[in-house]
Every structure is written in C-alpha cells, then in structure tokens.
Amino acid sequence: MKLDYIIVGGGYAGVMFAHQLIKNNKSFILISDGVRSASEISAGVCNPVVLKRFTGVWNAKNEIETVRNNFSEMGPYLGQNFINSENLVRIFHDDIERDLWLKKSENEDLKDFLDTDFIKLKSVKNDYLSGRVHYSLRVDVKAFFRSFYSYLEEHKLWLKEAFDFSELNLGTNTYKDFSFDKIVFCEGVNVNNNPYFSNLPVKGNRGHSILISSDAEVDPYIIKKKFFLFKTSQKQFFVGGTYEWDQTVLEIIPESVNKLTSGLEEIFDKEYKIDEVNVAFRAVVHDRRPILGCHEEHENMYVLNGMGARGVMNSCFFSKQLFEHIEYKKEIFPEVDIKRFQ
Ligand SMILES: Cc1cc2nc3c(=O)[nH]c(=O)nc-3n(C[C@H](O)[C@H](O)[C@H](O)COP(=O)(O)OP(=O)(O)OC[C@H]3O[C@@H](n4cnc5c(N)ncnc54)[C@H](O)[C@@H]3O)c2cc1C
C-alpha cells in the first residue's frame, strides 16, 4: 500500500500530527504499540504560567489558541470537543506568595494571565486565598484518546505494534508492505531506542498520578497547590503529577504515591479512596524546548519530540509547524529546530 506518511508513536505528538494529515487529506498509518503513554495518564492541563515562580511560558498564547483550534477542527470527525474551559486556580502558600503574584501581574508577559481578584475556594483549605489563571483549560484526556483511537481503528489507520526497525528500508522507502513518502517519529522517551535519533538529548522525567473517588463536592476549577486536583467524572478526581528526575525504572513507587496523597491532604480533608495509580516518563530536553525537524542524512525522516511537561500545548502547535515545514517549506522556530543538536 502506498502512503504519504507513516507516524510512529501514538501519544499527543503522534495523534496531533495525525490530525494535521487528516485535515489535509494525506494518507497515513500510525504505528503505536498500545502501551499506556505519558499522554494518556496526563492531567491534560494547558497553562500559560509557570506556577512555582509565576513566570510566563514561552509562546503560550499562540499555543493555547492552537489547542482550541485543533480541538474544534477535530470535533466534526470525532463528534465532540474535548476541552473543558474551567480555569486553573493557584492556592497561595502565604501572604508573601500572594503579594508576589500581584507584583508579577504588572509584567507585560503576565498581565493577561494573572487575575488579581482573588477568590476563596469553599471545598479546600486556602487560608491565603487563590488566584485564577486566565487562558488555562483542560482536555478530557481519557475520552479524547478513547475517541481518537476508535477513529483510527475504524478507518484502519492504526497498526498496533512496536515499530520493527529491521523492516524499514530507506532505499525503497518501505516498511513491511507499506511504501511511504515521509516517516515521522513521535516516540516520546522511547526515542532513546531509535537508531536514527537516539543521539538527541531527550531524557525521561518520571511522573505519577492517581485517580481518587470521594463523595465530597469540589469547586469546579483545576485546583493547584503542590499538585493538580480536579473532577474527572461524577465522583472521581485526578491528583498529580510528581516530577522525578534521574529515574530509569518505570514502576509504581509507593513513596511517590505518598507524596501525592500528602500533597492532597494539605488542602483536602474529606474521605477518599485511591482507585488507580499511574506512572510514565515525560520526554524532556534540558533547554525545555521541543525538538522537531529532519534527520541529518535521511531527507524523508522526521522527528517530533521533547514535549516536556506541556505535551498538549506543544504537540498541537508544533505538529502544525512540522507539517507546514515538510509540505510548504515553512521555517521551524530556531528554538525548537533539531538543527540546534546537529
Ligand atoms: C503524571 C503526568 C502528568 C502530566 N500532565 C500534563 C498536563 O497536565 N498537561 C500537559 O500538557 N502535559 C502533561 N504531561 C506531559 C505529557 O504527558 C507529555 O509531554 C506527553 O505525553 C508527551 O507526548 P508524546 O506523544 O511525545 O509521548 P508519549 O505520551 O510517551 O507517547 C508515545 C507513544 O508512542 C509509543 N511508542 C514509542 N515508540 C514506539 C515504537 N518504536 N513503536 C511503537 N510505539 C511506540 C509509546 O508506547 C507511547 O504510547 C504529564 C505527564 C505525566 C507523566
């Protein structure tokens, strides 16, 4: 079968690139092993502010706009828009932090994001009040991936397997029975095992998240103190995620789960039960920018990786940028261009 593209990897990067192909009537298959990805266990939050220090996120407004556009473009073929527009609300640790927020809200790059009309949440402990972040939003992660994968399966666009590099022939541009024009690797942290791109400085940052159930009412926001807390369904809530550097083992670590529950209990004093614990590696780059572009020697081979802690925003924005670069020779931002490592 002759295809325009093969995509390898089915997390945010892979499915957002697939969306560009669907939108532009390109033929493709997406090859992904079906292993639960970092994307599938993520909170799905899009947030234009670094909430530890109250600083702006590079390119945030453009990226959030692209997230909204992408999801409304997907609506017609997925049958739903998976965006919840509930704002993110940051609980202040003390007066000093709240004053810092006020000061930072005067900065040019933050004034549109940091609301200075502080609110008092009813359901959680927030003695020093809480600040709302404008432009923040959340993707309904579980429903989105369920729907996107169903679409791919229905249209026979998903090959559920680990990509077998021994079956890739770059002389004939074939993989097994498929011939293709371009191949795009969107493998997350597994890029470290890709013989063509393993030289890229992508590292794994391990993250745990939990789903809890509780009868408690929780204010309808994405609540953030140490971790995110928000409602995912009638009685279920997401809590997460941890940031664990220099870890290589992918397994559930009780100490990390304890961090999540003690962070939760700092603000939430109602009864709850843990329903599910998840763990995965975020693919991060030391300069905190994604990596996209063409392989040095193979002109039909591309990479889209390094989505970091902002997988939704980065994948939506940079899948489009990569597609337009490949098809229309548009420039890739130098900050994210693979050339910085070649
Ligand atoms: C706990 C936690 C919470 C997070 N919360 C947020 C959040 O709120 N907002 C946000 O924007 N981001 C969040 N992130 C980060 C986000 O999840 C990542 O940036 C994003 O998942 C990266 O997407 P990706 O497509 O590059 O990789 P991945 O999600 O890792 O997906 C890659 C997929 O491809 C498959 N694959 C890889 N190589 C191959 C191969 N050779 N053959 C076949 N299949 C292959 C993998 O098995 C995997 O399924 C969070 C991450 C974690 C861990």
The ligand as a MOL file (V3000), in Angstrom:
LIG
                    3D

  0  0  0     0  0            999 V3000
M  V30 BEGIN CTAB
M  V30 COUNTS 53 58 0 0 0
M  V30 BEGIN ATOM
M  V30 1 C 1.7910 12.3960 35.5270 0
M  V30 2 C 1.8890 13.2710 34.3180 0
M  V30 3 C 1.0540 14.3920 34.2030 0
M  V30 4 C 1.1400 15.2080 33.0830 0
M  V30 5 N 0.2960 16.2780 32.9810 0
M  V30 6 C 0.3300 17.0550 31.8880 0
M  V30 7 C -0.5840 18.1380 31.7300 0
M  V30 8 O -1.4220 18.3970 32.5870 0
M  V30 9 N -0.5160 18.8870 30.5960 0
M  V30 10 C 0.3740 18.6230 29.6160 0
M  V30 11 O 0.3580 19.3270 28.6030 0
M  V30 12 N 1.2600 17.6120 29.7260 0
M  V30 13 C 1.2570 16.8230 30.8270 0
M  V30 14 N 2.1470 15.7960 30.9500 0
M  V30 15 C 3.2080 15.6470 29.9340 0
M  V30 16 C 2.7080 14.9560 28.7010 0
M  V30 17 O 2.0490 13.7860 29.0960 0
M  V30 18 C 3.8850 14.6180 27.7640 0
M  V30 19 O 4.5120 15.7800 27.3640 0
M  V30 20 C 3.3470 13.9330 26.5300 0
M  V30 21 O 2.7350 12.7560 26.9280 0
M  V30 22 C 4.3910 13.5910 25.5170 0
M  V30 23 O 3.7150 13.0350 24.4170 0
M  V30 24 P 4.4750 12.2000 23.3290 0
M  V30 25 O 3.4850 11.8890 22.2620 0
M  V30 26 O 5.7230 12.8770 22.9160 0
M  V30 27 O 4.9410 10.8530 24.0720 0
M  V30 28 P 4.1530 9.7040 24.8240 0
M  V30 29 O 2.9700 10.2160 25.5090 0
M  V30 30 O 5.1720 8.9880 25.6260 0
M  V30 31 O 3.6170 8.7450 23.6600 0
M  V30 32 C 4.4320 7.9400 22.8580 0
M  V30 33 C 3.6500 6.6810 22.4920 0
M  V30 34 O 4.2780 6.0200 21.3920 0
M  V30 35 C 4.5490 4.6690 21.7060 0
M  V30 36 N 5.8300 4.3150 21.0520 0
M  V30 37 C 7.0380 4.8930 21.2670 0
M  V30 38 N 7.9710 4.3370 20.4750 0
M  V30 39 C 7.3230 3.4030 19.7400 0
M  V30 40 C 7.7580 2.4860 18.7430 0
M  V30 41 N 9.0410 2.4460 18.3230 0
M  V30 42 N 6.8450 1.6400 18.1880 0
M  V30 43 C 5.5330 1.6960 18.5800 0
M  V30 44 N 5.0740 2.5430 19.5200 0
M  V30 45 C 5.9570 3.3900 20.0880 0
M  V30 46 C 4.6790 4.6550 23.2360 0
M  V30 47 O 4.4330 3.3630 23.7660 0
M  V30 48 C 3.6040 5.6640 23.6210 0
M  V30 49 O 2.3460 5.0220 23.6620 0
M  V30 50 C 2.0830 14.9330 32.0470 0
M  V30 51 C 2.8890 13.8040 32.1530 0
M  V30 52 C 2.8040 12.9770 33.2620 0
M  V30 53 C 3.6810 11.7660 33.3450 0
M  V30 END ATOM
M  V30 BEGIN BOND
M  V30 1 1 1 2
M  V30 2 1 2 3
M  V30 3 2 2 52
M  V30 4 2 3 4
M  V30 5 1 4 5
M  V30 6 1 4 50
M  V30 7 2 5 6
M  V30 8 1 6 7
M  V30 9 1 6 13
M  V30 10 2 7 8
M  V30 11 1 7 9
M  V30 12 1 9 10
M  V30 13 2 10 11
M  V30 14 1 10 12
M  V30 15 2 12 13
M  V30 16 1 13 14
M  V30 17 1 14 15
M  V30 18 1 14 50
M  V30 19 1 15 16
M  V30 20 1 16 17
M  V30 21 1 16 18
M  V30 22 1 18 19
M  V30 23 1 18 20
M  V30 24 1 20 21
M  V30 25 1 20 22
M  V30 26 1 22 23
M  V30 27 1 23 24
M  V30 28 2 24 25
M  V30 29 1 24 26
M  V30 30 1 24 27
M  V30 31 1 27 28
M  V30 32 2 28 29
M  V30 33 1 28 30
M  V30 34 1 28 31
M  V30 35 1 31 32
M  V30 36 1 32 33
M  V30 37 1 33 34
M  V30 38 1 33 48
M  V30 39 1 34 35
M  V30 40 1 35 36
M  V30 41 1 35 46
M  V30 42 1 36 37
M  V30 43 1 36 45
M  V30 44 2 37 38
M  V30 45 1 38 39
M  V30 46 1 39 40
M  V30 47 2 39 45
M  V30 48 1 40 41
M  V30 49 2 40 42
M  V30 50 1 42 43
M  V30 51 2 43 44
M  V30 52 1 44 45
M  V30 53 1 46 47
M  V30 54 1 46 48
M  V30 55 1 48 49
M  V30 56 2 50 51
M  V30 57 1 51 52
M  V30 58 1 52 53
M  V30 END BOND
M  V30 END CTAB
M  END
